[in-house]
């Protein structure tokens, strides 16, 4: 690429006030933020899994499953509704903030007083005190400054980067300091509380809006009319992605839950980096161009291609090197996580596809279609989960959720083809090109994986494979990066 074109591409990224320019700048900020945050979190996880046991992770996993459950089951979707709504006023913002605090207080009380019952359900008395301490999280989360929704709404991604890094660094430092003294599950508890506390404090430092206590029920109804679909989606998402935790904790025990959570959280690490980028960039962008089908189709295909170009080779690499990765990075005591990890890597790729589609449906004001797909997922998962866990244990849970997402993904793409005709052929060609370009990388991984015994040799093999893949992509699609920045 000539120097003049490189300069022109860079200028198109960092200059301009159009939605496209802001989105391109935002993608760089968010990707940088997510990579830094995930590197910190992954480093923290490596340190903790080397010191703590699967049971420690299982105990905290029980508490976080319950707390995230009560939060999602009562999520009104007000923040997303504020982002989607074109015209905002102080009454809408204050109402949303007041409702969030009220909801958080109620949820905290529910978790605190029901902790013994929950612990008895999971046959884990040691989780009672952990549940009670972590019950403060919903209330703390509700106290966050509602003004932070403007970071997304106005595409102020540098603020998002700073906000996320404050939280990530706080959790990292707190965990490392605590693990020097406390070598049990309470290290994870301390890190979780410090992260939410940092998010509350930083939200008021980084945005000047100061909410007042006010509940206008007419404003609440306006916001909830949009948010109610997100509530249903949230409930179904929770039951799908966290519901298996209840079965594992109840039937197989806290140690098995800890192993499954490690496999699950590691498998979704790549989409934690790119998924948030996709949602934050595309949701507000789709909302701005929701009446222009041509631009919607173009934007969707760009989002789809960018996501798959990055995530398909990562998935292939993780599945191929799964044994090496788990044993070298986490240690032999986590060996039982290898098989579910392989399956969950494929699940993560399917989930990434839903991350590409959901912002489009929400951005054009049709969250009901996303809700229907989620309901189908819940029906399939409900049928599969119990016989799967009884027959195959945690591997069965991984299989159940993967099959569920695969079936529902077909329905999601049916909706996309109805909304944006003529997208099937270009999507198919994109996937075929990626798979062809990943062939050489896959051969290298399969040929040399048995020679990997240390973290340095693992990193070396990954780097060589990545170079081979992206070289192939460059040779077959030289204009991809340039078009990504300029279209």
TORMARLUM-661018 format. One record per residue (C-alpha): y, x negated, z negated; residue in one letter. Coordinates in Angstrom, 2 decimals. Each point is the difference from the previous one (the first is absolute). Example, Ala and Ser with C-alpha at 12.3 -4.5 7.8 and 13.67 -1.06 7.14 Angstrom:
BEGIN
NODE      c2      c1      c3 type
NODE   -4.50  -12.30   -7.80    A
NODE    3.44   -1.37    0.66    S
END
This chain:
BEGIN
NODE      c2      c1      c3 type
NODE    0.00    0.00    0.00    X
NODE    3.38   -1.56    0.99    X
NODE    2.42   -0.96   -2.77    X
NODE    2.50    2.61    1.20    X
NODE   -2.56    2.76   -0.43    X
NODE   -0.91   -1.27   -3.49    X
NODE    3.69    0.14   -0.97    X
NODE    0.37    3.45    1.53    X
NODE   -3.05    1.23   -1.90    X
NODE    1.30   -1.39   -3.29    X
NODE    3.40    1.61    0.59    X
NODE   -1.63    3.34    0.72    X
NODE   -1.78   -0.20   -3.34    X
NODE    2.88   -1.02   -2.22    X
NODE    2.90    1.75    1.71    X
NODE    0.74    3.62    0.79    X
NODE    0.27    3.21   -1.96    X
NODE   -2.39    2.16    2.03    X
NODE   -3.11    1.45   -1.60    X
NODE   -2.11   -2.43    2.02    X
NODE    2.00   -3.01   -1.17    X
NODE   -0.11    1.10   -3.61    X
NODE   -3.73    0.66    0.26    X
NODE   -0.64   -3.47    1.45    X
NODE    2.02   -1.67   -2.75    X
NODE   -1.71    2.21   -2.53    X
NODE   -3.44   -0.94    1.26    X
NODE    0.76   -3.67   -0.64    X
NODE    1.36    0.69   -3.49    X
NODE   -2.87    2.28   -1.00    X
NODE   -2.72   -2.21    1.47    X
NODE    1.46   -3.00   -1.82    X
NODE    0.24    1.99   -3.22    X
NODE   -3.54    1.35    0.27    X
NODE   -1.47   -3.40    0.77    X
NODE    1.77   -1.61   -2.96    X
NODE   -0.96    2.88   -2.29    X
NODE   -3.64    0.02    1.08    X
NODE   -0.26   -3.80   -0.27    X
NODE    1.26    0.23   -3.58    X
NODE   -2.33    2.88   -0.79    X
NODE   -2.98   -1.67    1.64    X
NODE    0.66   -3.25   -1.85    X
NODE    0.24    1.93   -3.26    X
NODE   -3.25    1.79    0.80    X
NODE   -1.84   -3.25    0.74    X
NODE    1.06   -1.43   -3.36    X
NODE   -0.95    3.15   -1.89    X
NODE   -3.40    0.55    1.63    X
NODE   -0.93   -3.58   -0.86    X
NODE    0.77    0.65   -3.68    X
NODE   -0.69    3.70   -0.54    X
NODE   -3.23    1.94    0.53    X
NODE   -0.88    2.97    2.25    X
NODE   -0.02    2.15   -3.16    X
NODE    3.64   -0.97   -0.75    X
NODE    1.06    1.11    3.47    X
NODE   -2.09    3.14   -0.36    X
NODE    1.70    0.98   -3.27    X
NODE    3.47   -0.25    1.53    X
NODE   -1.35    1.62    3.16    X
NODE   -0.94    3.10   -2.01    X
NODE    3.52    0.25   -1.44    X
NODE    1.78   -0.58    3.31    X
NODE   -2.27    2.46    1.79    X
NODE    0.87    2.71   -2.52    X
NODE    3.74   -0.78   -0.09    X
NODE    0.38   -0.20    3.77    X
NODE   -1.99    3.23    0.17    X
NODE    2.30    2.03   -2.22    X
NODE    3.02   -1.45    1.82    X
NODE   -1.31    0.89    3.43    X
NODE   -1.31    3.40   -1.05    X
NODE    3.55    0.93   -1.04    X
NODE    1.92   -1.89    2.69    X
NODE    2.68    2.29    1.42    X
NODE    0.83   -2.29    2.93    X
NODE    3.70    0.15   -0.86    X
NODE    0.79   -3.61    0.90    X
NODE   -1.58    0.33    3.45    X
NODE    1.84    3.30    0.49    X
NODE    3.32   -1.70   -0.81    X
NODE   -0.71   -2.72    2.60    X
NODE   -0.90    2.56    2.66    X
NODE    2.96    2.31   -0.70    X
NODE    3.03   -0.88    2.13    X
NODE    2.76    1.18   -2.35    X
NODE   -0.11   -0.82   -3.71    X
NODE    2.29    0.86   -2.90    X
NODE    0.19   -0.93   -3.67    X
NODE   -1.63    3.25   -1.10    X
NODE   -3.12   -0.72    2.06    X
NODE   -0.26   -3.57   -1.31    X
NODE    0.57    0.96   -3.64    X
NODE   -2.48    2.86    0.21    X
NODE   -2.69   -2.28    1.42    X
NODE    0.65   -2.63   -2.70    X
NODE   -0.08    2.55   -2.84    X
NODE   -3.22    1.56    1.27    X
NODE   -1.62   -3.45    0.27    X
NODE    0.88   -0.84   -3.63    X
NODE   -1.26    3.36   -1.27    X
NODE   -3.21   -0.39    1.94    X
NODE   -0.47   -3.56   -1.30    X
NODE    0.45    1.04   -3.62    X
NODE   -2.54    2.82    0.31    X
NODE   -2.55   -2.26    1.71    X
NODE    0.41   -2.75   -2.60    X
NODE   -0.68    2.48   -2.79    X
NODE   -3.05    1.40    1.79    X
NODE   -1.57   -3.46    0.48    X
NODE    0.83   -1.16   -3.55    X
NODE   -1.53    2.96   -1.79    X
NODE   -3.00    0.36    2.31    X
NODE   -0.94   -3.70   -0.18    X
NODE   -3.02    0.51   -2.33    X
NODE   -1.39    2.76    2.21    X
NODE    0.39   -2.13    3.13    X
NODE   -1.64   -3.00   -1.68    X
NODE   -2.90    2.17   -1.08    X
NODE   -0.44    1.23    3.59    X
NODE   -0.30   -3.58    1.22    X
NODE   -2.15   -0.95   -3.02    X
NODE    2.49   -2.77   -0.77    X
NODE    1.58    0.07   -3.45    X
NODE    1.84   -3.26    0.72    X
NODE    2.17    1.73    2.62    X
NODE    1.66    2.40   -2.51    X
NODE    2.73   -2.35   -1.22    X
NODE    0.58   -1.35    3.50    X
NODE    0.53    3.56    1.25    X
NODE    2.44    0.76   -2.80    X
NODE    2.10   -3.09    0.62    X
NODE    0.06    0.47    3.78    X
NODE    0.90    3.68   -0.42    X
NODE    3.66   -1.12   -0.18    X
NODE   -0.06   -0.87    3.72    X
NODE    0.67    3.50    1.46    X
NODE    3.09    0.45   -2.19    X
NODE    1.30   -3.48    0.84    X
NODE   -0.58    0.62    3.70    X
NODE    1.99    3.25   -0.15    X
NODE    3.00   -1.89   -1.39    X
NODE    0.51   -2.01    3.19    X
NODE    3.38    0.42    1.67    X
NODE   -0.30    2.70    2.67    X
NODE    2.66   -1.86    1.98    X
NODE   -2.65   -2.47    1.17    X
NODE   -1.08    2.55    2.62    X
NODE    3.06   -1.15    1.98    X
NODE   -1.70   -3.37    0.50    X
NODE   -2.51    1.78    2.26    X
NODE    2.31    2.69    1.34    X
NODE    2.68   -2.43    1.13    X
NODE   -2.48   -2.72    0.98    X
NODE    1.39   -2.48   -2.56    X
NODE   -3.10   -2.10    0.05    X
NODE    1.52   -3.09   -1.62    X
NODE    0.41    2.12   -3.14    X
NODE   -3.64    1.10    0.23    X
NODE   -1.06   -3.65    0.26    X
NODE    1.99   -1.00   -3.07    X
NODE   -1.18    3.05   -1.96    X
NODE   -3.67   -0.67    0.72    X
NODE    0.26   -3.70   -0.77    X
NODE    1.56    0.67   -3.40    X
NODE   -2.97    2.22   -0.86    X
NODE   -2.61   -2.39    1.40    X
NODE    1.38   -3.08   -1.73    X
NODE    0.25    1.87   -3.31    X
NODE   -3.65    1.08    0.15    X
NODE   -1.12   -3.48    1.04    X
NODE    1.87   -1.86   -2.75    X
NODE   -0.96    2.51   -2.70    X
NODE   -3.69   -0.14    0.93    X
NODE   -0.09   -3.81    0.05    X
NODE    1.73   -0.29   -3.35    X
NODE   -2.26    2.60   -1.62    X
NODE   -3.25   -1.45    1.37    X
NODE    0.75   -3.24   -1.86    X
NODE   -0.31    1.93   -3.26    X
NODE   -1.95    3.19    0.75    X
NODE   -3.14   -0.40    2.07    X
NODE   -0.99    3.64    0.39    X
NODE    1.04    3.28    1.65    X
NODE    3.33    0.11   -1.85    X
NODE    1.34   -2.69    2.35    X
NODE   -0.17    2.51    2.88    X
NODE    1.58    2.68   -2.21    X
NODE    2.95   -2.25   -0.84    X
NODE    0.54   -0.86    3.65    X
NODE   -0.03    3.67    1.05    X
NODE    2.56    1.06   -2.61    X
NODE    2.30   -2.93    0.73    X
NODE   -0.03    0.84    3.72    X
NODE    1.06    3.62   -0.51    X
NODE    2.64   -1.04   -2.54    X
NODE    1.42   -2.47    2.52    X
NODE    0.09    2.70    2.69    X
NODE    2.06    2.28   -2.23    X
NODE    2.52   -2.68   -1.00    X
NODE    0.33   -1.41    3.53    X
NODE    0.55    3.48    1.50    X
NODE    3.25    0.37   -1.94    X
NODE    1.12   -3.55    0.68    X
NODE   -0.58    0.18    3.76    X
NODE    1.50    3.45    0.68    X
NODE    3.30    1.28   -1.32    X
NODE   -0.99    3.70   -0.12    X
NODE   -0.10    1.37   -3.54    X
NODE   -1.94    3.25   -0.32    X
NODE    0.85    2.72   -2.50    X
NODE   -2.35    2.47   -1.62    X
NODE    0.05    3.16    2.10    X
NODE   -2.64    2.39    1.36    X
NODE    1.07    2.33    2.79    X
NODE   -3.00    2.13    0.81    X
NODE    1.30    0.87    3.47    X
NODE    0.25   -3.71    0.80    X
NODE   -3.47   -0.55   -1.42    X
NODE   -1.39    2.74    2.26    X
NODE    1.65   -1.58    3.06    X
NODE   -1.56   -3.39   -0.75    X
NODE   -3.37    1.39   -1.07    X
NODE   -0.37    1.98    3.23    X
NODE   -0.42   -3.37    1.71    X
NODE   -1.63   -1.79   -2.91    X
NODE   -2.74    2.58   -0.63    X
NODE   -1.96   -1.27    3.00    X
NODE    0.28   -3.52   -1.36    X
NODE   -1.27    1.32   -3.34    X
NODE   -3.13    1.33    1.68    X
NODE   -0.40   -3.23    1.97    X
NODE    0.44   -2.02   -3.19    X
NODE   -2.61    2.01   -1.88    X
NODE   -2.53   -0.33    2.79    X
NODE    0.79   -3.70    0.45    X
NODE   -0.55   -0.61   -3.68    X
NODE   -3.30    1.88   -0.08    X
NODE   -1.16   -1.96    3.03    X
NODE    1.09   -3.48   -0.99    X
NODE   -0.24    0.24   -3.79    X
NODE   -2.51    2.83   -0.47    X
NODE   -2.86   -2.42    0.50    X
NODE    1.25   -1.90   -3.06    X
NODE   -0.85    2.97   -2.22    X
NODE   -3.55    0.08    1.31    X
NODE   -0.43   -3.77   -0.30    X
NODE    1.46   -0.15   -3.51    X
NODE   -2.01    2.99   -1.21    X
NODE   -3.34   -0.75    1.69    X
NODE   -0.09   -3.79    0.46    X
NODE    2.30   -1.25   -2.79    X
NODE    3.21   -2.01   -0.36    X
NODE   -1.44   -3.29    1.29    X
NODE   -1.02    1.64    3.30    X
NODE    3.42    1.62    0.19    X
NODE    1.64   -3.41   -0.43    X
NODE   -2.11   -1.46    2.82    X
NODE    0.76    2.92    2.33    X
NODE    3.73   -0.16   -0.72    X
NODE    0.07   -3.71    0.78    X
NODE   -1.76    0.61    3.33    X
NODE    2.26    2.98    0.81    X
NODE    3.30   -1.65   -0.91    X
NODE   -0.88   -3.19    1.87    X
NODE   -1.05    1.93    3.12    X
NODE    3.27    1.93    0.15    X
NODE    2.13   -3.10   -0.60    X
NODE    0.95   -0.36    3.71    X
NODE    1.13    3.62    0.28    X
NODE    1.93   -0.35   -3.23    X
NODE    2.03   -2.59    1.89    X
NODE    0.34    1.84    3.30    X
NODE   -0.47    3.62   -1.09    X
NODE    3.19    0.10   -2.04    X
NODE    1.82   -1.65    2.89    X
NODE   -1.22    2.69    2.40    X
NODE    0.94    2.86   -2.32    X
NODE    3.44   -1.27   -0.98    X
NODE    1.02   -0.91    3.55    X
NODE   -1.50    2.85    2.02    X
NODE    0.51    3.01   -2.28    X
NODE    3.84   -0.10   -0.01    X
NODE    0.03   -1.18    3.64    X
NODE   -2.17    2.94    1.13    X
NODE    2.21    2.36   -1.97    X
NODE    3.04   -1.26    1.95    X
NODE   -1.63    0.49    3.43    X
NODE   -2.17    3.03   -0.82    X
NODE    1.45    2.07    2.87    X
NODE   -0.63   -2.62    2.72    X
NODE   -3.69    0.05    1.02    X
NODE    0.35   -2.96    2.37    X
NODE    1.41   -2.26   -2.70    X
NODE   -2.53    1.31   -2.52    X
NODE   -2.90   -0.88    2.30    X
NODE    1.43   -3.43    0.69    X
NODE    0.62   -0.70   -3.69    X
NODE   -3.47    1.22   -1.01    X
NODE   -1.80   -2.18    2.55    X
NODE    2.02   -3.02   -1.12    X
NODE   -0.90    0.69   -3.63    X
NODE   -3.66    0.51    0.91    X
NODE   -0.21   -3.21    2.01    X
NODE    1.77   -2.14   -2.57    X
NODE   -2.24    1.30   -2.79    X
NODE   -3.25   -0.42    1.88    X
NODE    0.88   -3.45    1.40    X
NODE    0.33   -1.23   -3.58    X
NODE   -2.61    2.05   -1.87    X
NODE   -3.00    0.03    2.36    X
NODE   -0.50   -3.81   -0.07    X
NODE    0.62   -0.06   -3.76    X
NODE   -2.73    2.61   -0.47    X
NODE   -2.43   -1.92    2.21    X
NODE    0.76   -3.19   -1.92    X
NODE   -0.43    1.53   -3.46    X
NODE   -3.31    1.65    0.89    X
NODE   -1.37   -3.17    1.63    X
NODE    1.02   -2.26   -2.91    X
NODE   -0.56    2.53   -2.80    X
NODE   -2.69   -2.03   -1.83    X
NODE    2.03   -3.20    0.18    X
NODE    3.22    1.74   -0.98    X
NODE   -1.27    1.80   -3.12    X
NODE   -2.04   -2.91   -1.36    X
NODE    2.58   -2.73    0.67    X
NODE    3.10    1.92   -1.05    X
NODE   -1.32    2.15   -2.87    X
NODE   -3.17   -1.74   -1.18    X
NODE   -3.72    0.79   -0.32    X
NODE    0.45    2.71   -2.68    X
NODE    1.56    2.22    2.70    X
NODE   -2.84   -0.44    2.52    X
NODE   -0.93    3.71   -0.21    X
NODE    3.36    0.80    1.60    X
NODE   -0.99   -1.56    3.35    X
NODE   -1.89    2.91    1.60    X
NODE    2.47    2.77   -0.93    X
NODE    2.80   -2.36    1.05    X
NODE   -1.40   -0.24    3.55    X
NODE   -0.07    3.78    0.35    X
NODE    3.42    0.47   -1.59    X
NODE    1.56   -2.45    2.46    X
NODE   -0.91    2.41    2.80    X
NODE    1.30    2.89   -2.11    X
NODE    3.29   -1.89   -0.39    X
NODE    0.39   -0.20    3.77    X
NODE   -0.57    3.76    0.30    X
NODE    2.52    0.57   -2.77    X
NODE    2.51   -2.17    1.84    X
NODE   -0.30    2.34    2.97    X
NODE    0.93    2.94   -2.21    X
NODE    3.01   -2.02   -1.21    X
NODE    1.13   -0.26    3.61    X
NODE   -0.36    3.74    0.61    X
NODE    1.27    1.52   -3.26    X
NODE    3.64   -1.20    0.30    X
NODE    0.22    1.61    3.43    X
NODE   -1.22    3.37   -1.28    X
NODE    2.35   -0.15   -2.99    X
NODE    2.93   -1.31    2.01    X
NODE   -0.09    2.87    2.49    X
NODE   -0.28    2.55   -2.81    X
NODE   -3.71    0.85    0.40    X
NODE   -1.61   -1.24   -3.21    X
NODE   -2.25    3.06    0.11    X
NODE   -2.08   -1.70    2.70    X
NODE   -0.53   -3.01   -2.24    X
NODE   -0.95    2.42   -2.77    X
NODE   -2.69    1.60    2.14    X
NODE   -1.54   -3.39    0.77    X
NODE   -0.04   -0.82   -3.71    X
NODE   -1.72    3.28   -0.85    X
NODE   -2.72   -0.80    2.54    X
NODE   -0.41   -3.41   -1.62    X
NODE   -0.35    1.55   -3.43    X
NODE   -2.67    2.43    1.22    X
NODE   -2.07   -2.77    1.60    X
NODE    0.42   -2.36   -2.97    X
NODE   -1.00    2.72   -2.48    X
NODE   -3.25    0.49    1.88    X
NODE   -0.84   -3.70    0.26    X
NODE    1.10   -1.60   -3.26    X
NODE   -2.61    1.13   -2.55    X
NODE   -3.17   -0.60    2.05    X
NODE    1.51   -3.27    1.28    X
NODE    0.68   -1.44   -3.47    X
NODE   -3.36    1.18   -1.34    X
NODE   -1.84   -1.60    2.91    X
NODE    1.99   -3.18    0.70    X
NODE    2.29   -0.54   -3.02    X
NODE    3.42   -1.51    0.74    X
NODE   -1.12   -0.75    3.56    X
NODE   -0.53    3.75    0.39    X
NODE    3.58    0.70   -1.11    X
NODE    1.28   -2.47    2.59    X
NODE   -2.10    1.65    2.70    X
NODE    1.11    3.50   -0.99    X
NODE    3.71   -0.75    0.20    X
NODE   -0.37   -1.93    3.27    X
NODE   -1.91    2.77    1.75    X
NODE    2.53    2.52   -1.30    X
NODE    2.97   -1.90    1.43    X
NODE   -1.75   -0.50    3.33    X
NODE   -0.57    3.74    0.46    X
NODE    3.55    0.95   -1.02    X
NODE    1.52   -2.67    2.23    X
NODE   -1.33    1.83    3.04    X
NODE    1.89    3.10   -1.11    X
NODE    3.21   -2.01   -0.54    X
NODE   -0.14   -1.40    3.51    X
NODE   -0.61    3.48    1.36    X
NODE    3.34    1.01   -1.56    X
NODE    1.69   -3.06    1.48    X
NODE   -1.25    0.84    3.49    X
NODE    1.31    3.56   -0.38    X
NODE    3.44   -1.20   -1.14    X
NODE    0.25   -3.04    2.29    X
NODE   -2.04    0.55    3.18    X
NODE   -1.19   -2.97    2.07    X
NODE   -0.44   -2.34   -2.96    X
NODE   -3.82   -0.26    0.08    X
NODE   -0.22   -2.41    2.94    X
NODE    2.58   -2.53   -1.25    X
NODE   -1.53    0.07   -3.51    X
NODE   -3.48   -0.62    1.43    X
NODE    1.26   -2.90    2.11    X
NODE    1.73   -1.52   -3.02    X
NODE   -3.22    0.03   -2.06    X
NODE   -2.10   -1.39    2.86    X
NODE    2.42   -2.87    0.58    X
NODE    0.03   -0.84   -3.71    X
NODE   -3.81   -0.01   -0.21    X
NODE   -0.29   -2.22    3.07    X
NODE    2.55   -2.44   -1.39    X
NODE   -1.79   -0.02   -3.37    X
NODE   -3.34   -0.97    1.59    X
NODE    0.63   -3.76   -0.12    X
NODE    1.21    0.22   -3.59    X
NODE   -3.12    1.91   -1.00    X
NODE   -2.32   -2.57    1.61    X
NODE    1.71   -2.80   -1.93    X
NODE   -0.29    1.86   -3.30    X
NODE   -3.68    0.77    0.51    X
NODE   -0.76   -3.58    1.07    X
NODE    1.62   -1.78   -2.93    X
NODE   -0.11    2.42   -2.93    X
NODE   -3.16   -1.60   -1.41    X
NODE    1.89   -3.30   -0.27    X
NODE    2.69    1.44   -2.26    X
NODE   -0.46   -1.01   -3.65    X
NODE    3.54   -0.56   -1.29    X
NODE    3.38    1.68    0.13    X
NODE    1.36   -2.73    2.28    X
NODE   -2.78    0.43    2.56    X
NODE    0.47    3.79   -0.20    X
NODE    3.74   -0.30    0.68    X
NODE   -0.65   -2.46    2.83    X
NODE   -2.48    2.31    1.74    X
NODE    2.38    2.97   -0.36    X
NODE    2.90   -1.98    1.46    X
NODE   -2.02   -1.23    2.99    X
NODE   -1.27    3.51    0.69    X
NODE    3.51    1.46   -0.26    X
NODE    1.34   -2.59    2.46    X
NODE   -2.76    0.83    2.47    X
NODE    0.67    3.74   -0.28    X
NODE    3.78   -0.13    0.34    X
NODE   -0.26   -2.53    2.83    X
NODE   -2.19    2.48    1.86    X
NODE    2.47    2.80   -0.76    X
NODE    2.87   -2.12    1.28    X
NODE   -1.78   -0.87    3.24    X
NODE   -0.88    3.63    0.74    X
NODE    3.21    1.59   -1.25    X
NODE    2.84   -2.54    0.11    X
NODE    2.75    2.60   -0.15    X
NODE   -1.32    1.81   -3.07    X
NODE    2.20   -1.77   -2.58    X
NODE    3.04    0.14    2.25    X
NODE   -0.44    3.71    0.69    X
NODE   -0.69    0.68   -3.66    X
NODE    3.46   -1.32   -0.84    X
NODE    1.91    1.52    2.89    X
NODE   -1.44    3.37    0.99    X
END
